[in-house]
Amino acid sequence: MSTRLESASPATASPATARALRQLRRHGGLVALLVLVLVNIAITPNFLQLQTLFVNISQVATIAIVAIGMTLVIATGGIDLSVGAVMALAGALAPLIFLSPFGVAYPALGLVAAFTLPLLAAMACGLFNGFMVSVLRVQPIIATLILFISGRGIAQVLTNGNLQTFSNPSFSYLGTGRILGLPFQGWLALALAGLVYWLVTRTLFGRYLLAIGGNERAARLSGVPVRRVKFGAYVICAGLAGIAGLIVVAINSASDAGRNGNLMELDAIAAAVVGGALLQGGRAPIFGAVLGAVIIQLVKYTLLANGVEDEVALIAKAFIIVVAVYLQAGRRE
């Protein structure tokens, strides 16, 4: 009886369908991107103009940078809900440095400090998350929820809840510069993706990272320094979020602690999952995260350009995540 049931199963009865599903799971991101581009060509005015390309690159760069870091954390079987708050904190510090007596008296040193101190603060947030997760063994969603709540509050306290504006062309280049006609932050996102891809595929850290996500207990028994690797993943994730926060500030020449990085954690998680990261851990598709970021941004742009409300965009993101998780279901079968 069992043999008859097995022979009647869809996998054996429809090999062509099974192959098609496997290909869809493998290349679902590219298919989704192609569909989005074709839909926009058909219904969105001015989609093929260069200005539209520049706008989308500017927006997708920050999502991609944060999604790359999120992918590393997810690869360990964790999650980081604090990336948006870290963006707000890093973004709040840069204008404060420019507007301080030190920044006014020593513009060159102020410029260096405006890049380095916010990134150090962001990485300190990563150290806090890593300590909570790997030393105190707090569940990642709870550990990072602490900074999700308090990080933005700290940023607003530092700025007294006010919009911080400044004028520094050298710093603003981070968000408004062009290389070969394309936005600088797009090139930066690709460079960071290449660097992290090398880290994951060519170093012991990358091998340990995937081993922890695949089976943390087995990795620990095999001598993998689980604590240090997790620390590294959270620090890199927070550092990349800090860079994204500085990009947003550089674009606007102003810092709004209440808005910078708002809901970025959702975009980053969605981009990582759409790009092929498994929520159980064990995979770190870095360029997949970049592809996922492009898809998330194109969905937002498509809805906005066609007059759809922001609330509907949130529903669309949720739907995308559900589809991505479904397509992932067969990857470990």
C-alpha positions, 0 to 999 in steps of 0.5 A: 500500500505504501509503495502505491501511495509513494508512486502516486505522489506529485514529486514522482508523478510530475517530474517536470513540475518538480524540476520547475519548482526547483528552478523557481526556488533557485532563481526566484529572486531573478524572476521576481526582479524581471517581473517588477521591471516589466511591470514598471515599464508597462505602467510606471511613467518615466521608469526608464529615465536616468533620474529614476535609476539614480533615485532607486540606486540612492534608496536601494544602497542603504537597504543593501548595506544593512541587509548584508550585515543582517544576512551575517547575523541570520546566518548564525541563526540570529536576528538584529532588530536594532539596525534602524536605531543604530542608523539613527544613533550614528546619523545623530552624532555626525551633525553634532560633531560638525556643529560642536566648537571642536568641529567649527574650530578644526574642520578637517579633524571634525570631518574625520571625527564625523566619519569615525566616531559614529561608526565606533558608536555603531560597532559598540552597539554591535558589541552590546548585542553580541554580549547579550546573545553570546555571553548572556545567552539572551534570545537574539530577538529579545537582546536586539529589541533592547537597542531597538527601543533605547537606541533611537531614544538615545539619538533623540536625547542627543539632538533634543528631538530637533532636526540637525542641519549642517553644511559640509560638501566633503561629508555630503559627497557620501550621499550626493557624489557621483562616480561614472555618473552613478551615485557614490553610495551604489558603488560603496554598497557593491564594494562592501558586498564584495568585501563581505562576500570575500570574508564569508567565502575565503576566511575561517570566519566565514566557515565558522559562521556557516557552521554555527548556523548549520548546527551550533552545538556541533560547531562548539564541540568541534572547537569553533569559537562560537562566541567570538564569531557571533560577536563579529557578526553583530559588530559587522552588522551594526557597523554597516548600519552605521554606514547606512545611517551616515549615508542618509544624513549625507544625502539630506545634509541633516539628521532626523533621529525620529526618521533615520532608519525607521522600519529599516530592520523590516526592509533588511530582514525582507531583503535577506530572506528574499535573497536566500538567507535561511532564518534557521541559519547556515547560509549567507548569500551576500549578493542575494541580499543585494538582489533582495534589496533591489526587489524590496526597493522596486516594490516600494517605488512601484507602489509609490509611483502609482499612487498606492498608500504606504500602508499597502506597501507594508502589506506587499513586503509581508507578502514578499516575505511569505513567498520567499519563505515558501520558496526556501522550503525546498532548499534543505529537502 
